[in-house]
Amino acid sequence: MSDPMTPKASPHATDAPPPADSALAGGKASAKAAQTAFPAAAAGAGAAKPGPAAAGGKPAEKPVAAKLDPGADYKSLPGIADEMMDTTGAVRPVWRPLLAALGRMDEAELANRFARADRYLRDAGVFYRAYGSTENSERAWPLSYIPILIADNEWQVLSRGIVQRAELLERMAADLYGENRLVAEGFLPPSLVAGNPEFLRPMVGIPPADGHYLHFCSFEIGRGPDGNWWVLSDRTEAPSGAGFALENRVATARAFSDIYAETHVHRLASFFGSFRETLQAGKRHPDDRIAVLTPGVANETYFEHAYIARYLGFMLLEGEDLTVVEGKVMVRTVAGLKPVGVLWRRLDSVFADPLELNQRSHIGTPGILEALRDQTVTFVNALGTGILETRALLAFMPRICRHLLGEELLLPSIATWWCGQQPERQHVAAELEKMVIGPAYSTRPFFDDNGQSVLGASLRDTAKASIAEWLASDGVKLVGQEVVKLSTTPAWVNGKLIPRPMSLRVYAARTRDGWQVMPGGFGRISSGEDAAAITMQAGGSAADVWIVSDKPVERISLLPPEESFIRTMPGSLPSRAADNLFWLGRYIERAEGALRILRAWHGRYAESADSSMPLLKMFTDYLAAVDIDTRQPVPDSLMANIDSALFSASNIRDRFSADGWLALNDLSKTVRMFQAHVQAGDDATHAMTVLLRKLAGFAGLVHENMYRFTGWRFLSIGRYLERGMHMTRLLGHMSEPDVPDGTLDMLLEIGDSVMTHRRRYNVNTVQLTVTDLLALDPLNPRSILYQLNEIRAQVEELPEAYTKGHMSPVYREAMRLHSGLAVTTTEAVDRALYTRLENDLERFSGILAQTYLN
Amino acid sequence: MDAKGIDEAFSTRMSPDEPGRTNPRAPAGPIDGRALKQSTMLYDITLRITYRYEVPVSGGRHVIRAMPLSIPGRQRLIAGSLTATPLPDERYDRQDFFGNAVTGLLLRKTHEKLVLRMQSRVVVESQTETVDLSPPLALLGADLDAVWSMTADSPHHFLGTSPRLGEDAAIAAYAREGVEADMSVLQIARRLCSAIHTDFTYDPKATTVDSTPRDAFKIKRGVCQDFAHVMIVALRALGIPAGYVSGFLRTLPPPGKERLEGADAMHAWVRVWCGPTLGWIELDPTNDMAAGSDHIVVAYGRDYSDVAPVIGVLKSYGSHETHQAVDVIPVKIGG
C-alpha cells in the first residue's frame, strides 16, 4: 500500500452532478467521462436477478430477524450509491446470504470469528507500517471483516473495461518510448511528456525483450452516485496490494469459512497461477532465474514483496544482489553468478540504475540499462511505465483510445481537465465549487496524494480569486478533477453495520491468453463518512472483495497436478541472503552467550549483593571488554544484538517461516519489556532464564523446521562460529592459574555442563577437567572442538568446497582448525593457544565471507 | 528507501570531473556579449582524467561523455579516440537521448589508478553575427504551443525542472529584473548573461560539483557550472527554454607567458531557445559572450546531470583523487 499521509482536503462536494458536457471536446485536452458506453451497474432494484443468488440451499431470502439483526437500521447515505442497498432501500440479492448468516450469529460468535481473522493475520506476520512524526511503527493489519460483494455479471462488464484499459496503456507506453506519434499528431501535449519526471529519456528507443511494456497493472476504481464505476487512477509503475488482497482473502475466509464455502466466490489462485506461467514463459533460457526485485526492507510494502516471492516460488532480490556481465543480468549467489531472465520490479524505475537514471540511487544495479538494450532481461513492468500513472493523462485517454484502439473507452476515468490550455482552464475556474485541483504530474488519486490537491468548495472567496491567477500562471502543472462521492459499503462498527466510503484496487495481468482480471481486489474503506479517511495512514481499513457467481466456481490451487510432479532442489542462494543468514546465526548466538554469563553473574550477585567481590569483578571486566555493562540489569548491547538479529531476519523474510519470525519478534518485545523494569539479582536471573527459553524456542524452530539446504548451513555456521569464539574468548580470559574462587564452577554453569562434569570426573572442579570438558570434548555441544567439527561438516557441503580432489581455501581452513584442536592434549592448552585460536576463527570468518558472501 | 546491510562495503559515487574549477576566465577577447565574426578554426583537443584510489578498487563502471559532437553548421569531429588504462573488460559506444556520444566502461580487475584519455581533431565553423529574429517574450508561448515534437532538440525538454534544477523564487525574481514587455527573448537572454557575469565572482573554492544553483546564487560566487545553472533556472522561470552545454574552451596564456600544457579545462555554458526562426543560441555567462569558434561542444543536456563527463559507480573502502588535464591546441589551416 502507498498511503504515507492523510490528504488535507476532502474530495467531497455537497453535490456531485454528472461531469460537465463535452463543450470542450474539440480541443486537444478534454475529458468527458460520463456518457460513455459503460453500462450501468446492477444498481437498480429491478436490474439484479431476484432470489437467492448463492445460498447453497439455505433460506437466504428469509427476512433478517435474528439475534443481531445487523441490517435493521442500515441506511445508505442520501445521494450516494451503496454496495449493499439498492436505491429503493432493498438489500441487493448478492448480499442476502451473508446478511442472513450474520443475522444468525450473536455478538460473541461474531467476535470469535473476527478474532480468527486477526489471529491469522498476526500469525502470518501481516502488518502495515505507520509513519509517525518521530517513529515508524508496525501496526496490526486493519481488516474490515465484512467483505465487499459484487455480482459476477456486473464484474464481467467491469472486467471488459479493465482489459481494454490495460491494452490501451500498453499501446500508449509503446508510443511514448517509441515513435512518440501521440505528441507529434496532437493527441498529447508535449509538455505533459517532456516535463514529466516519470518520462525516462534513457529508455526511449529500447524495446522490451518480450515485446511488452506492461504485464501487471492495477486500477483504483470507485462507484459514483449514478452507480457507474470510475477509474480514479491507473497504477503501472509497481502496483502494490495484490499480495495483501490474497492475505485479506485468507483472513476473511477464516472468519466466514462456512459462508465462504457455501457462496460461489471466485477464487484468486488461478489468477496468480496464470501470471506465474507468463513470467516463466518470459525467460530466454531454461537456466534463467525469475525474481521479485524489491527496494529492500525499509520499503512500506516489503512484506508483500517477500510474500509474493514466497507464494509464487521466485527469488526475492535487491539491486545489490545483481550485477551485469556482458549485457546479461546475473545474481550473485553462494555458487557464483547465475543468470536472471525476468525481474518483477517493485522498485521505482528511477532507482534501477545509478549510472543512467537517478545518480543518487543506492538501491539500483549499475549497468542494468545495458542489459535492457541487449534485450536479455524482461522487466515487469518496463522501466519508465510510471508515466502512464500521470493524473493529467486521464483527460486525454478517451480520444487516444478512439485513435489507438478504434473503440470508445469502456471504463470512464474520473472527469479531468488539464489546465495547460485556455478553454479547460476557464472551465475549471468557472466550476471551481465542484472541482479538486491538483498537480498534473501526480501519480496518485486525489484523495491519497499527501494533501497536494485543493478542494474548490473548501476555499474562501479570496482564495478563489487567487486560484484563477494560479491556474493562469501554472496551468501546465495543474489539473482540475470533478469531485465524485464514492459509494459506501457496510463496515462493522460498534456492533452494527454502518455505510462507509470505499474504493477498490483491481488487478490485470498479462497471460498467454491475453489480459486476465483478478476476480477480486483490494478494498479500502474509510474510517469515517469522508473518503479522505480511506488511506490506512488516516485510519482506513482493508477489505476482501468477493465476486459472487450464481453458479458454482472453478477451484484451482497453485499446487501443480500430481502427474506433473518433479522434485527440484531449491535455487541458488543469493549471497546477500546467505550473509544475512550467517549473521542472524551469529547475533542469536552472541545474545545467548551474553545471556548465559549474565544469568550466572546475577545468580551470584543475588547471594552477595556485592559486585566488587573478586569473582563478579572478574566477569564484570570480561563483559565490559565485549561491551556489556553489568550495571544495567538488561544491558543495551544485548538489546542491540537481538535487534541486529531481527534486522538480518527481516532482510530475508521470504526464507523465513512465519513461526520463526514471530518467535524472534516475541524475543525482541520481551527484552524490551524486561529492560523497563527488571532489577539486578534474582529478578534478572529469572528474566535471563525466560529469554534463554525463548531463544531456545527460536533455535528449536530452526532446527526442526528449516529445510537442510544451503541457507540453513550458513545460519548454522554462523551459530557454531560465534559459539566457538565465545567459548574460546571466555576460557582464554579465565585460564590464569590464580583465578578467584568459584570461577571454574561459574564457567561450567555458563557452559551448561555442571551435570556432565559431575558425571564424568570423579574429582573436584579443576582447571584441567574444565578445559577438557569445555574445550576438547568432542561430544559436549558447548565445547570448542564440537563447534569446529560442526563447522567443518557444514563447510564440506557448501558449493565447490571440494572439486576434482582439491579442497577450497575455506574447506582447508575449516579442516585445519578442527584437526589442530582435535589432536591437542589438555595439558597443552594455555592462554596463548586460546589467543591463537580466537584469531584463527576471525580469519576463517573473513575467508568464508570473501568466498560466499560478497 | 536506502537500506544498508551488515556488510561494511559501500558504493562510492565517484565525483565526476569538475569543469572549470582549475581554469578561471577564458580567452578574454574584446567581446561584450555579442557574437563577432570569427574565422573557422581547427583544434587538436586532448583530455586526460586520472583517478587514484587510496585502496585498490575493482568492478568499477563508468559512463563517459567527453567526445566533441559533430553539429552541422557548427563544428565537425574529424577524428577522435577515447582510451582507458588499464584496458577495460567491457566497453560500449552509443548515443544518448540528446545525441551525445557516450562510452561505457567496466573494469573488473583490481586497480589503483585509472586514466581516461580523449584525443580529437575538430573543425569549428566561423560564426556570423546573430541577427535578432527572436520573438518578444509575450509571444514565445504561442511559438512553443506550435511545436508538437519530442525530438532531442524540442524546446519542451528544456522547460520546468530537471534533475539538478528545481524552481527557485529568488532566481526567478532576479530573472524578472529589468525585463520589459517588448524585449525580445534573445535580448533578455543576453541581459541575463551579462548580469550574471557582472554580479557573480569566479571562485573555484566557493562551490563544489554538487552545489545547487541556490547555493551559488546566495553567495554570488562559483564556476562555469554554477553560472550556467543559475542562468538556466532564471530563463526557465521566464518561460524561456534553456539547456546546459558542456565542452571545451580555447584559452590564451597570460600576456608574455608560454602556454602551459594541460592548463585548459572543460567548460560549461548555456543554450537558449529563441523561437522557431532563430532556434537555439549558445551564450557563455562565465565570459559574457556568445559561444563562438573558441567553444567546442561535447554534450547537450537539461543540466549537468545529463552531460557529466564521467559518471562512475564502484565499490570502495577508501577515498580517491581526481586530476584533469585539457589541451585545446589550434592547428593552422592551410598555412
Interface residues (C-beta under 8 A of the other chain):
Chain A: N180 V183 A184 E185 G186 P190 S191 V193 A194 G195 P197 R201 P202 V204 P295 G296 V297 A298 N299 E318 E320 T323 E326 F351 P354 L355 E356 N358 Q359 R360 H362 I363 P366 G367 E370 R373 V476 K477 R576 D579 N580 W583 S644 F647 S648 N651 L853 N854
Chain B: M1 D2 A3 K4 G5 I6 D7 A9 S11 R13 G59 R61 V63 E90 Y92 R94 D96 F97 F98 G104 L106 V147 W148 S149 M150 S154 H156 H157 L159 G160 T161 P163 S305 I311 V313
